[in-house]
Amino acid sequence: MTQIEFIVPTLFGLEALAAKEIRELGYETTSVENGRVTFIGDEAAICRANLWLRTAERVLVKMGEFEATTYEQLFEQTKAVPWPDWIPENAKFPVKGYSLKSQLFSVPDCQSIIKKAVVEKMKEKYNTTWFQEDGPLYQIQFSLLKDKVTLMIDTSGDGLHKRGYREHANEAPLRETLAAAMVMLSVWKPEKAFLDPFCGSGTIPIEAALIGANIAPGLEREFVAQNWHRVPKELWWDARREAHDKMRKNIKFHIYGSDIDHKAVKLSRENVSLAGVGDYVIISNLPMNEIQSKDEYGCIICNPPYGERLGELKEIEKLYRQMGQIFKKFDTWSYYILTSYENFEKLFGRKANKKRKLYNGMIKCDLYQYYGPKPPKNNVE
C-alpha cells in the first residue's frame, strides 16, 4: 500500500466536521481550508472514505500542485505528473475544472492544455499515438486559484451526497451532506427523542437514522473507483464488510418527521423505505402547530421554508412567529433551525445560544442553535 494524498471538497462551513470524520476513520488530515480538507491515506482509504464520509462531497486523489502563469508552464508541469501510475491505456480521462483570480482565466483553454499534456505523458508510457478511451472513467479535475494549479482524479463518480435513497425530491431539497451535518452539530444521540416538523422529502430524519444506527451513508451505492485496477476488489469487499460489521443492529430508537404537505409525506415515506431505515423513522401528515411528544428531553432539527420567492415573506414571518410559540411547549428540548432569513431570532422570540453560518446550495444560511437543559443524571441524555 502506498501513501496517497487526498482532497475532500465540502460545502462551505462543513470543513471541520469532514476533518473530524476523516480522523475518526484513522487518517491524518494535513490541511483544512475553505471548502476542502486534505488527508493522507492508502488505496483502502479510497473505499473507506467514500463509504463513510457523511459531510464530504467527493474523494479526490491529489496528483500534483504547482504555480503556472503561462500555458507552456501549465503544459510542461502537467506532463511531469505520473498519470500512468493511475490511468490505464484504455481509460476514459475527460478534464474539467475552474479558474479563479488567475492569469490563466480561460477554463476551456486550460482543459485543452491539461488534456493534451496527459495524452503526451500517456503516449510515452504506453507507446501508442491514439487512445480509444472506452474503459473505466478517470475524471481529471483541476482548480486554478491565484495562479496555483491543483490536479486531481475523482474516485467517487456521483457526488457523495447522492446516497442512493432519494430517487425523487420535493421542490427545494436539502442536500444530504448538509442534513447529516445538522444532526452531527446537534450532538443528538439515539437515546434522545428527535423531531423534524418540516421533513419535506425526509432527508434530515433519514440522515439521523443512518447516524443513529451507524450505517455507512455510501453502503447502497457504487463508486467509479470500483472499476480501477489500482484499487483491488478485495479492498472494496473488506470495506463493505467492515461497514456491515459496524452497524448497530440491535439498537431501538424512533425519529419523528412530519409535514403539512401530503405529497411531501408520501415522498418522505418512500425515501425512508429506500434508505432501509423504516424501523427507526415515523413520518406523519401534520401541520407544524400540531406536533407533540411525550418525551421530556429531545431535539428538534429542521429546515423550515425561507421565503426566497417574491410574495412569500409575510407568510414566512407568520410561520416563524408561530414556531416560536409552538416550540415553547418543548421548553426542555434543544432546537436546531436552518434558515436564510436574517431576522429569524426576532420573529422566533428568542436569541439563539449559538449561530453557525452554512450554505444550502448557493443560499447563505444560519443554523440557529438553542440548547435545552441537561437531563438529571438519573435520566438518559
C-alpha positions in Angstrom: 0.0 0.0 0.0 1.3 3.4 -0.9 0.9 6.8 0.8 -1.6 8.8 -1.2 -2.7 12.5 -0.7 -6.4 13.0 -1.0 -8.5 16.2 -1.3 -12.1 16.1 0.1 -14.3 19.0 -1.1 -17.1 20.1 1.2 -19.8 22.7 1.3 -18.6 25.9 3.0 -18.9 25.6 6.7 -18.6 21.8 6.9 -14.8 21.6 6.6 -14.2 21.0 10.4 -16.8 18.3 10.5 -15.4 16.5 7.5 -11.9 16.7 9.0 -13.2 15.1 12.2 -14.8 12.3 10.3 -11.6 11.6 8.4 -9.6 11.5 11.7 -12.2 9.1 13.2 -11.5 6.8 10.2 -7.9 6.8 11.3 -6.3 9.0 8.8 -4.1 12.1 9.2 -5.5 15.4 8.0 -2.8 17.7 6.6 -4.8 20.9 5.9 -8.3 22.3 6.4 -9.1 25.2 4.1 -12.3 26.9 2.8 -14.3 24.2 1.0 -11.7 21.4 1.2 -9.8 19.0 3.6 -6.6 17.3 2.6 -5.5 14.0 4.2 -3.0 11.1 3.8 -4.2 7.5 3.3 -3.7 4.4 1.1 -5.7 2.6 -1.5 -8.0 1.2 1.2 -8.8 4.8 2.2 -10.5 5.3 -1.2 -13.0 2.7 -0.3 -13.5 3.6 3.3 -13.7 7.4 2.8 -16.3 7.0 0.0 -18.4 4.6 2.1 -18.2 6.5 5.4 -17.9 10.3 4.9 -21.3 12.0 5.6 -20.3 15.6 5.2 -17.9 15.4 2.2 -18.9 16.0 -1.4 -16.2 13.8 -3.1 -12.9 12.0 -2.5 -10.2 13.1 -5.0 -6.7 11.8 -5.5 -4.3 14.7 -5.5 -2.0 14.2 -8.5 0.1 17.4 -8.4 0.2 21.1 -7.4 2.3 23.9 -8.9 2.3 27.6 -10.0 1.5 28.4 -13.6 1.1 31.8 -15.3 1.6 30.7 -18.9 0.1 27.8 -20.9 3.6 26.5 -21.5 4.2 26.1 -17.8 0.7 24.5 -17.4 1.5 22.0 -20.2 5.0 21.1 -19.0 4.2 20.7 -15.3 1.0 18.7 -16.0 3.0 16.4 -18.3 5.5 15.8 -15.5 2.8 14.3 -13.3 2.9 10.5 -13.1 -0.6 10.0 -14.7 0.1 6.3 -15.9 0.6 5.3 -12.3 -3.2 5.6 -12.1 -4.7 5.8 -15.6 -4.6 2.6 -17.7 -4.3 2.6 -21.5 -8.0 2.1 -22.2 -9.3 4.6 -19.7 -11.7 7.5 -20.3 -10.0 10.6 -18.9 -12.0 13.8 -19.5 -10.9 17.0 -17.9 -13.0 19.6 -16.0 -12.3 22.4 -13.6 -12.4 26.1 -12.7 -10.1 29.2 -12.6 -10.4 32.0 -10.1 -8.2 35.1 -9.8 -5.6 33.6 -12.1 -3.8 34.8 -15.2 -4.9 31.6 -17.0 -8.6 32.5 -16.8 -9.9 30.6 -19.8 -11.3 27.3 -18.5 -11.8 25.7 -22.0 -8.1 26.6 -22.8 -6.9 25.1 -19.5 -9.0 22.0 -20.1 -7.5 21.6 -23.6 -3.9 22.1 -22.4 -4.2 19.7 -19.5 -5.8 17.0 -21.7 -3.0 17.4 -24.3 -0.3 17.1 -21.6 -1.9 14.0 -20.1 -2.1 12.4 -23.5 1.5 13.1 -24.2 2.6 11.6 -20.9 0.4 8.5 -21.6 1.9 8.2 -25.1 5.4 7.9 -23.6 4.2 5.1 -21.2 2.0 3.1 -23.5 4.0 3.6 -26.7 0.9 4.5 -28.8 -0.4 7.5 -30.6 -4.1 7.0 -30.1 -6.3 6.2 -27.0 -9.7 4.7 -27.6 -11.0 5.8 -24.2 -13.5 3.0 -23.9 -12.6 1.7 -20.5 -13.2 2.8 -16.9 -13.7 6.5 -16.1 -10.9 8.6 -14.5 -12.4 12.1 -14.3 -9.5 14.6 -14.1 -10.3 17.7 -12.2 -8.2 20.9 -11.9 -8.5 24.0 -9.8 -6.7 27.2 -10.6 -6.7 29.7 -7.7 -4.4 32.7 -7.7 -2.2 31.0 -10.3 -1.8 27.8 -8.2 -2.8 24.7 -10.1 -4.1 21.6 -8.3 -4.6 18.4 -10.4 -6.8 15.6 -9.1 -8.7 12.4 -10.2 -12.2 11.8 -8.8 -12.7 8.5 -7.1 -16.4 8.9 -6.3 -18.3 9.4 -9.6 -21.7 10.9 -8.5 -21.3 13.3 -5.6 -21.3 11.7 -2.1 -24.5 13.5 -1.2 -26.2 11.0 -3.6 -26.6 8.2 -1.1 -29.0 6.2 -3.4 -32.2 6.5 -1.4 -33.6 9.8 -2.8 -34.8 8.9 -6.3 -37.3 11.8 -6.1 -37.2 15.0 -4.1 -39.5 17.9 -3.3 -39.2 21.4 -4.8 -36.4 22.6 -2.5 -34.5 19.6 -1.3 -31.9 19.8 1.4 -28.6 18.3 0.4 -27.9 15.1 2.3 -24.4 16.2 3.4 -25.9 19.3 5.0 -28.7 17.4 6.7 -26.1 15.0 8.2 -24.0 18.0 9.3 -27.0 19.5 11.1 -27.6 16.2 13.0 -23.9 15.9 13.9 -23.7 19.5 15.1 -26.7 18.8 17.4 -24.7 16.1 19.2 -28.0 14.1 19.2 -27.9 10.5 20.4 -30.4 7.7 19.6 -31.5 7.6 23.3 -32.9 11.1 22.8 -36.2 12.0 21.1 -35.9 13.5 17.7 -38.4 15.6 15.7 -38.5 17.3 12.3 -41.8 19.2 11.8 -40.8 20.3 8.2 -39.5 17.0 6.9 -40.1 17.6 3.2 -38.7 14.6 1.4 -37.3 13.1 4.6 -33.7 14.0 4.3 -33.0 15.1 7.9 -34.8 12.1 9.6 -33.1 9.7 7.2 -29.6 11.1 7.8 -30.3 11.0 11.6 -31.4 7.3 11.4 -28.2 6.4 9.4 -26.1 8.2 12.1 -28.1 6.6 15.0 -27.7 3.1 13.6 -24.1 3.8 12.4 -25.0 2.8 8.8 -22.3 4.0 6.3 -24.0 6.5 4.0 -22.4 5.1 0.9 -23.2 1.4 1.6 -26.0 1.1 -1.0 -24.3 2.9 -3.9 -21.5 2.4 -6.4 -18.3 4.4 -7.0 -16.2 4.9 -10.1 -13.0 3.7 -8.4 -14.6 0.2 -8.0 -13.6 -0.3 -11.7 -10.0 0.9 -11.2 -7.0 -1.5 -11.5 -5.2 0.4 -8.7 -7.9 -0.4 -6.1 -8.3 -4.3 -5.9 -11.9 -5.6 -5.5 -10.8 -7.2 -2.2 -10.4 -3.7 -0.7 -14.0 -2.9 -1.5 -15.2 -6.2 -0.1 -13.2 -5.6 3.1 -14.5 -2.0 3.4 -18.2 -3.1 2.9 -17.7 -6.0 5.3 -16.3 -3.6 7.9 -19.3 -1.2 7.4 -21.8 -4.1 7.8 -20.0 -5.2 11.0 -20.1 -1.7 12.5 -23.9 -1.3 12.1 -25.8 -1.1 15.4 -28.1 -3.9 14.5 -30.0 -4.4 17.9 -30.5 -0.7 18.7 -34.0 0.6 19.1 -35.0 4.3 18.7 -37.6 6.4 16.9 -37.2 9.5 14.8 -40.3 11.5 14.0 -40.8 13.6 10.9 -43.9 15.5 9.8 -45.1 17.8 7.1 -48.3 19.6 6.3 -47.9 18.6 2.6 -49.4 15.2 2.0 -47.3 14.8 -1.2 -44.1 15.5 0.7 -45.2 12.9 3.3 -45.7 10.3 0.6 -42.3 11.1 -0.9 -40.7 11.0 2.5 -42.1 7.6 3.3 -40.9 6.3 0.0 -37.4 7.6 0.7 -37.4 6.2 4.2 -38.2 2.8 2.7 -35.5 3.1 0.1 -32.9 4.0 2.7 -33.8 0.9 4.7 -34.5 2.9 7.9 -38.2 2.1 8.3 -37.6 0.6 11.7 -36.4 3.9 13.0 -38.3 6.7 11.2 -42.0 7.5 11.5 -43.5 10.1 9.1 -46.8 11.9 9.8 -49.0 14.3 7.8 -49.3 17.1 10.3 -49.3 20.9 10.4 -46.4 22.3 12.5 -48.8 23.6 15.2 -50.0 20.0 16.0 -46.6 18.5 16.8 -46.3 16.9 20.2 -44.2 14.4 22.1 -44.4 12.6 25.5 -40.6 12.7 25.8 -39.3 15.3 28.3 -36.0 15.8 26.6 -35.2 15.7 22.9 -34.0 17.6 19.7 -36.0 19.4 17.1 -33.8 19.7 13.9 -35.5 21.3 10.9 -35.1 23.2 7.7 -38.3 25.4 7.5 -39.2 27.4 4.4 -37.1 30.5 3.8 -39.4 32.7 1.8 -37.0 33.0 -1.1 -39.8 33.8 -3.6 -41.4 37.1 -4.0 -44.7 37.4 -2.1 -43.9 34.7 0.4 -42.3 37.0 3.0 -45.4 37.8 5.2 -46.3 34.1 5.2 -42.8 33.1 6.3 -42.8 35.8 9.0 -46.1 34.5 10.3 -44.7 30.9 10.3 -41.6 31.9 12.3 -43.7 33.7 14.9 -45.9 30.6 15.2 -42.8 28.4 15.5 -41.7 30.5 18.5 -45.0 29.9 20.2 -45.3 26.2 19.4 -41.7 25.3 20.3 -42.2 26.8 23.8 -44.1 23.6 24.6 -40.8 21.8 24.2 -39.0 24.0 26.8 -36.7 21.2 27.9 -35.7 20.3 24.3 -32.9 21.7 22.1 -33.7 23.2 18.7 -31.5 23.4 15.6 -33.1 25.6 12.9 -31.6 26.3 9.5 -32.8 29.4 7.6 -31.6 32.2 5.4 -34.0 34.7 7.0 -31.8 37.2 8.8 -34.3 38.4 11.4 -35.3 34.9 12.4 -34.5 35.3 16.1 -36.7 38.4 16.5 -39.7 36.6 15.0 -39.0 33.4 16.8 -38.9 35.5 20.0 -35.7 34.1 21.4 -32.0 34.7 20.8 -30.0 31.6 19.8 -27.3 30.3 22.1 -25.1 29.9 19.0 -25.3 30.6 15.3 -23.3 28.8 12.6 -23.0 30.0 9.0 -23.7 27.3 6.5 -24.6 27.2 2.8 -27.7 25.4 1.4 -26.6 25.2 -2.2 -25.8 28.9 -3.1 -28.0 30.2 -0.3 -26.2 31.6 2.8 -28.0 30.4 5.9 -27.5 30.3 9.6 -28.0 27.3 11.8 -29.7 28.7 14.9 -28.8 26.6 17.9 -31.0 26.6 21.1 -29.8 24.5 23.9 -32.2 22.9 26.3 -31.3 22.0 29.9 -29.4 18.8 30.6 -31.5 15.9 31.9 -31.0 15.0 35.5 -28.3 12.3 36.0 -30.8 9.6 36.6 -32.3 10.3 33.2 -30.8 9.2 29.9 -29.5 12.1 27.8 
